């Protein structure tokens, strides 16, 4: 199982302002171009049908309650749903990102998430 710190750092490495899964101004689990949001990239098979107004509807994907744990790849399982919401919000907020990676706000937010979700 990946640690929360590893997942946070993977999220940072996976995105820039322009590579996040944003389509039509909204975050998508999976875009028509095949990009995935922070939670979508950790799922076995993210689905376009999961898309809603934003990706914070993690517990209500496609209008039906979904067991997120069973949707995640095995290496991402075992973490609190609140952790996944924090990861998703980190991805969603454009002020966390620049064209080349994290903004100053994003660096601050990553440190905050590391402290908040410290495994120790």
MODELLER restraints for C-alpha pairs under 7 A, 6 or more apart:
rsr = mdl.restraints
at = mdl.atoms
rsr.add(forms.Gaussian(group=physical.xy_distance, feature=features.Distance(at['CA:1:A'], at['CA:75:A']), mean=4.33, stdev=0.5))
rsr.add(forms.Gaussian(group=physical.xy_distance, feature=features.Distance(at['CA:1:A'], at['CA:76:A']), mean=5.98, stdev=0.5))
rsr.add(forms.Gaussian(group=physical.xy_distance, feature=features.Distance(at['CA:1:A'], at['CA:77:A']), mean=6.71, stdev=0.5))
rsr.add(forms.Gaussian(group=physical.xy_distance, feature=features.Distance(at['CA:2:A'], at['CA:75:A']), mean=5.55, stdev=0.5))
rsr.add(forms.Gaussian(group=physical.xy_distance, feature=features.Distance(at['CA:2:A'], at['CA:76:A']), mean=5.81, stdev=0.5))
rsr.add(forms.Gaussian(group=physical.xy_distance, feature=features.Distance(at['CA:4:A'], at['CA:117:A']), mean=6.53, stdev=0.5))
rsr.add(forms.Gaussian(group=physical.xy_distance, feature=features.Distance(at['CA:5:A'], at['CA:114:A']), mean=6.05, stdev=0.5))
rsr.add(forms.Gaussian(group=physical.xy_distance, feature=features.Distance(at['CA:8:A'], at['CA:87:A']), mean=6.92, stdev=0.5))
rsr.add(forms.Gaussian(group=physical.xy_distance, feature=features.Distance(at['CA:11:A'], at['CA:38:A']), mean=6.30, stdev=0.5))
rsr.add(forms.Gaussian(group=physical.xy_distance, feature=features.Distance(at['CA:15:A'], at['CA:101:A']), mean=6.49, stdev=0.5))
rsr.add(forms.Gaussian(group=physical.xy_distance, feature=features.Distance(at['CA:16:A'], at['CA:97:A']), mean=5.65, stdev=0.5))
rsr.add(forms.Gaussian(group=physical.xy_distance, feature=features.Distance(at['CA:16:A'], at['CA:98:A']), mean=5.89, stdev=0.5))
rsr.add(forms.Gaussian(group=physical.xy_distance, feature=features.Distance(at['CA:16:A'], at['CA:99:A']), mean=5.51, stdev=0.5))
rsr.add(forms.Gaussian(group=physical.xy_distance, feature=features.Distance(at['CA:16:A'], at['CA:100:A']), mean=5.71, stdev=0.5))
rsr.add(forms.Gaussian(group=physical.xy_distance, feature=features.Distance(at['CA:16:A'], at['CA:101:A']), mean=4.44, stdev=0.5))
rsr.add(forms.Gaussian(group=physical.xy_distance, feature=features.Distance(at['CA:16:A'], at['CA:102:A']), mean=6.92, stdev=0.5))
rsr.add(forms.Gaussian(group=physical.xy_distance, feature=features.Distance(at['CA:17:A'], at['CA:94:A']), mean=6.45, stdev=0.5))
rsr.add(forms.Gaussian(group=physical.xy_distance, feature=features.Distance(at['CA:17:A'], at['CA:97:A']), mean=4.76, stdev=0.5))
rsr.add(forms.Gaussian(group=physical.xy_distance, feature=features.Distance(at['CA:17:A'], at['CA:98:A']), mean=4.86, stdev=0.5))
rsr.add(forms.Gaussian(group=physical.xy_distance, feature=features.Distance(at['CA:17:A'], at['CA:99:A']), mean=5.09, stdev=0.5))
rsr.add(forms.Gaussian(group=physical.xy_distance, feature=features.Distance(at['CA:17:A'], at['CA:101:A']), mean=6.86, stdev=0.5))
rsr.add(forms.Gaussian(group=physical.xy_distance, feature=features.Distance(at['CA:18:A'], at['CA:99:A']), mean=6.28, stdev=0.5))
rsr.add(forms.Gaussian(group=physical.xy_distance, feature=features.Distance(at['CA:20:A'], at['CA:37:A']), mean=6.32, stdev=0.5))
rsr.add(forms.Gaussian(group=physical.xy_distance, feature=features.Distance(at['CA:21:A'], at['CA:27:A']), mean=5.65, stdev=0.5))
rsr.add(forms.Gaussian(group=physical.xy_distance, feature=features.Distance(at['CA:21:A'], at['CA:28:A']), mean=5.53, stdev=0.5))
rsr.add(forms.Gaussian(group=physical.xy_distance, feature=features.Distance(at['CA:21:A'], at['CA:29:A']), mean=6.95, stdev=0.5))
rsr.add(forms.Gaussian(group=physical.xy_distance, feature=features.Distance(at['CA:21:A'], at['CA:30:A']), mean=6.80, stdev=0.5))
rsr.add(forms.Gaussian(group=physical.xy_distance, feature=features.Distance(at['CA:21:A'], at['CA:31:A']), mean=6.23, stdev=0.5))
rsr.add(forms.Gaussian(group=physical.xy_distance, feature=features.Distance(at['CA:21:A'], at['CA:35:A']), mean=5.27, stdev=0.5))
rsr.add(forms.Gaussian(group=physical.xy_distance, feature=features.Distance(at['CA:21:A'], at['CA:36:A']), mean=5.06, stdev=0.5))
rsr.add(forms.Gaussian(group=physical.xy_distance, feature=features.Distance(at['CA:21:A'], at['CA:37:A']), mean=4.86, stdev=0.5))
rsr.add(forms.Gaussian(group=physical.xy_distance, feature=features.Distance(at['CA:22:A'], at['CA:28:A']), mean=5.93, stdev=0.5))
rsr.add(forms.Gaussian(group=physical.xy_distance, feature=features.Distance(at['CA:23:A'], at['CA:31:A']), mean=6.49, stdev=0.5))
rsr.add(forms.Gaussian(group=physical.xy_distance, feature=features.Distance(at['CA:26:A'], at['CA:53:A']), mean=6.50, stdev=0.5))
rsr.add(forms.Gaussian(group=physical.xy_distance, feature=features.Distance(at['CA:26:A'], at['CA:54:A']), mean=5.77, stdev=0.5))
rsr.add(forms.Gaussian(group=physical.xy_distance, feature=features.Distance(at['CA:27:A'], at['CA:37:A']), mean=6.96, stdev=0.5))
rsr.add(forms.Gaussian(group=physical.xy_distance, feature=features.Distance(at['CA:27:A'], at['CA:54:A']), mean=5.11, stdev=0.5))
rsr.add(forms.Gaussian(group=physical.xy_distance, feature=features.Distance(at['CA:27:A'], at['CA:55:A']), mean=5.75, stdev=0.5))
rsr.add(forms.Gaussian(group=physical.xy_distance, feature=features.Distance(at['CA:27:A'], at['CA:92:A']), mean=6.38, stdev=0.5))
rsr.add(forms.Gaussian(group=physical.xy_distance, feature=features.Distance(at['CA:28:A'], at['CA:36:A']), mean=6.84, stdev=0.5))
rsr.add(forms.Gaussian(group=physical.xy_distance, feature=features.Distance(at['CA:28:A'], at['CA:37:A']), mean=6.13, stdev=0.5))
rsr.add(forms.Gaussian(group=physical.xy_distance, feature=features.Distance(at['CA:28:A'], at['CA:51:A']), mean=5.43, stdev=0.5))
rsr.add(forms.Gaussian(group=physical.xy_distance, feature=features.Distance(at['CA:28:A'], at['CA:54:A']), mean=6.53, stdev=0.5))
rsr.add(forms.Gaussian(group=physical.xy_distance, feature=features.Distance(at['CA:28:A'], at['CA:55:A']), mean=5.98, stdev=0.5))
rsr.add(forms.Gaussian(group=physical.xy_distance, feature=features.Distance(at['CA:29:A'], at['CA:36:A']), mean=5.24, stdev=0.5))
rsr.add(forms.Gaussian(group=physical.xy_distance, feature=features.Distance(at['CA:29:A'], at['CA:37:A']), mean=4.95, stdev=0.5))
rsr.add(forms.Gaussian(group=physical.xy_distance, feature=features.Distance(at['CA:29:A'], at['CA:39:A']), mean=6.95, stdev=0.5))
rsr.add(forms.Gaussian(group=physical.xy_distance, feature=features.Distance(at['CA:29:A'], at['CA:40:A']), mean=4.74, stdev=0.5))
rsr.add(forms.Gaussian(group=physical.xy_distance, feature=features.Distance(at['CA:29:A'], at['CA:46:A']), mean=6.29, stdev=0.5))
rsr.add(forms.Gaussian(group=physical.xy_distance, feature=features.Distance(at['CA:29:A'], at['CA:47:A']), mean=6.95, stdev=0.5))
rsr.add(forms.Gaussian(group=physical.xy_distance, feature=features.Distance(at['CA:29:A'], at['CA:48:A']), mean=6.77, stdev=0.5))
rsr.add(forms.Gaussian(group=physical.xy_distance, feature=features.Distance(at['CA:29:A'], at['CA:50:A']), mean=6.69, stdev=0.5))
rsr.add(forms.Gaussian(group=physical.xy_distance, feature=features.Distance(at['CA:29:A'], at['CA:51:A']), mean=6.03, stdev=0.5))
rsr.add(forms.Gaussian(group=physical.xy_distance, feature=features.Distance(at['CA:29:A'], at['CA:55:A']), mean=6.36, stdev=0.5))
rsr.add(forms.Gaussian(group=physical.xy_distance, feature=features.Distance(at['CA:30:A'], at['CA:36:A']), mean=4.50, stdev=0.5))
rsr.add(forms.Gaussian(group=physical.xy_distance, feature=features.Distance(at['CA:30:A'], at['CA:37:A']), mean=6.67, stdev=0.5))
rsr.add(forms.Gaussian(group=physical.xy_distance, feature=features.Distance(at['CA:30:A'], at['CA:40:A']), mean=6.50, stdev=0.5))
rsr.add(forms.Gaussian(group=physical.xy_distance, feature=features.Distance(at['CA:30:A'], at['CA:46:A']), mean=6.14, stdev=0.5))
rsr.add(forms.Gaussian(group=physical.xy_distance, feature=features.Distance(at['CA:30:A'], at['CA:47:A']), mean=6.07, stdev=0.5))
rsr.add(forms.Gaussian(group=physical.xy_distance, feature=features.Distance(at['CA:30:A'], at['CA:48:A']), mean=5.26, stdev=0.5))
rsr.add(forms.Gaussian(group=physical.xy_distance, feature=features.Distance(at['CA:31:A'], at['CA:48:A']), mean=6.59, stdev=0.5))
rsr.add(forms.Gaussian(group=physical.xy_distance, feature=features.Distance(at['CA:38:A'], at['CA:87:A']), mean=6.54, stdev=0.5))
rsr.add(forms.Gaussian(group=physical.xy_distance, feature=features.Distance(at['CA:38:A'], at['CA:88:A']), mean=5.54, stdev=0.5))
rsr.add(forms.Gaussian(group=physical.xy_distance, feature=features.Distance(at['CA:38:A'], at['CA:91:A']), mean=5.99, stdev=0.5))
rsr.add(forms.Gaussian(group=physical.xy_distance, feature=features.Distance(at['CA:39:A'], at['CA:84:A']), mean=6.87, stdev=0.5))
rsr.add(forms.Gaussian(group=physical.xy_distance, feature=features.Distance(at['CA:39:A'], at['CA:88:A']), mean=6.26, stdev=0.5))
rsr.add(forms.Gaussian(group=physical.xy_distance, feature=features.Distance(at['CA:40:A'], at['CA:46:A']), mean=5.33, stdev=0.5))
rsr.add(forms.Gaussian(group=physical.xy_distance, feature=features.Distance(at['CA:42:A'], at['CA:72:A']), mean=5.74, stdev=0.5))
rsr.add(forms.Gaussian(group=physical.xy_distance, feature=features.Distance(at['CA:42:A'], at['CA:73:A']), mean=5.94, stdev=0.5))
rsr.add(forms.Gaussian(group=physical.xy_distance, feature=features.Distance(at['CA:42:A'], at['CA:76:A']), mean=6.50, stdev=0.5))
rsr.add(forms.Gaussian(group=physical.xy_distance, feature=features.Distance(at['CA:43:A'], at['CA:71:A']), mean=5.44, stdev=0.5))
rsr.add(forms.Gaussian(group=physical.xy_distance, feature=features.Distance(at['CA:43:A'], at['CA:72:A']), mean=4.04, stdev=0.5))
rsr.add(forms.Gaussian(group=physical.xy_distance, feature=features.Distance(at['CA:43:A'], at['CA:73:A']), mean=5.21, stdev=0.5))
rsr.add(forms.Gaussian(group=physical.xy_distance, feature=features.Distance(at['CA:44:A'], at['CA:71:A']), mean=5.84, stdev=0.5))
rsr.add(forms.Gaussian(group=physical.xy_distance, feature=features.Distance(at['CA:44:A'], at['CA:72:A']), mean=5.52, stdev=0.5))
rsr.add(forms.Gaussian(group=physical.xy_distance, feature=features.Distance(at['CA:44:A'], at['CA:73:A']), mean=4.96, stdev=0.5))
rsr.add(forms.Gaussian(group=physical.xy_distance, feature=features.Distance(at['CA:49:A'], at['CA:62:A']), mean=5.74, stdev=0.5))
rsr.add(forms.Gaussian(group=physical.xy_distance, feature=features.Distance(at['CA:50:A'], at['CA:61:A']), mean=4.69, stdev=0.5))
rsr.add(forms.Gaussian(group=physical.xy_distance, feature=features.Distance(at['CA:50:A'], at['CA:62:A']), mean=4.43, stdev=0.5))
rsr.add(forms.Gaussian(group=physical.xy_distance, feature=features.Distance(at['CA:51:A'], at['CA:62:A']), mean=6.64, stdev=0.5))
rsr.add(forms.Gaussian(group=physical.xy_distance, feature=features.Distance(at['CA:56:A'], at['CA:85:A']), mean=6.63, stdev=0.5))
rsr.add(forms.Gaussian(group=physical.xy_distance, feature=features.Distance(at['CA:56:A'], at['CA:88:A']), mean=6.94, stdev=0.5))
rsr.add(forms.Gaussian(group=physical.xy_distance, feature=features.Distance(at['CA:59:A'], at['CA:65:A']), mean=5.67, stdev=0.5))
rsr.add(forms.Gaussian(group=physical.xy_distance, feature=features.Distance(at['CA:59:A'], at['CA:66:A']), mean=5.73, stdev=0.5))
rsr.add(forms.Gaussian(group=physical.xy_distance, feature=features.Distance(at['CA:60:A'], at['CA:66:A']), mean=6.20, stdev=0.5))
rsr.add(forms.Gaussian(group=physical.xy_distance, feature=features.Distance(at['CA:69:A'], at['CA:77:A']), mean=5.75, stdev=0.5))
rsr.add(forms.Gaussian(group=physical.xy_distance, feature=features.Distance(at['CA:90:A'], at['CA:96:A']), mean=6.97, stdev=0.5))
rsr.add(forms.Gaussian(group=physical.xy_distance, feature=features.Distance(at['CA:95:A'], at['CA:103:A']), mean=6.90, stdev=0.5))
rsr.add(forms.Gaussian(group=physical.xy_distance, feature=features.Distance(at['CA:95:A'], at['CA:105:A']), mean=6.62, stdev=0.5))
rsr.add(forms.Gaussian(group=physical.xy_distance, feature=features.Distance(at['CA:96:A'], at['CA:102:A']), mean=5.84, stdev=0.5))
rsr.add(forms.Gaussian(group=physical.xy_distance, feature=features.Distance(at['CA:96:A'], at['CA:103:A']), mean=5.24, stdev=0.5))
rsr.add(forms.Gaussian(group=physical.xy_distance, feature=features.Distance(at['CA:96:A'], at['CA:105:A']), mean=5.28, stdev=0.5))
rsr.add(forms.Gaussian(group=physical.xy_distance, feature=features.Distance(at['CA:96:A'], at['CA:106:A']), mean=3.82, stdev=0.5))
rsr.add(forms.Gaussian(group=physical.xy_distance, feature=features.Distance(at['CA:97:A'], at['CA:103:A']), mean=4.81, stdev=0.5))
rsr.add(forms.Gaussian(group=physical.xy_distance, feature=features.Distance(at['CA:97:A'], at['CA:106:A']), mean=6.18, stdev=0.5))
